[in-house]
């Protein structure tokens, strides 16, 4: 899958600790994903950043830290612990 990793900067100029990872597109093979990145990375950097920033409140910005290929987490066999939030009454 295509991975886009972003860092968010607040209106005060402080870089947030959190990184946002977006898995966006499925590829059948790793070489296919790498070729897509090679062909489209310029457009992803330009339009991807402006699209994400348009979703944020005024003053917030993002930087694209990584464009890469990752396995689909849904297909990975890992132990996952789910913690349900308590319902507020």
Secondary structure, 3 states (H helix, E strand, C coil): CEEEEEEEECCCCCEEEEEEEEECCCCCCHHHHHHHHHHHHHHHHHHHHHHHHHCCCCCCEEEEEEEEECCCHHHCCCCCCCCCCCCCC
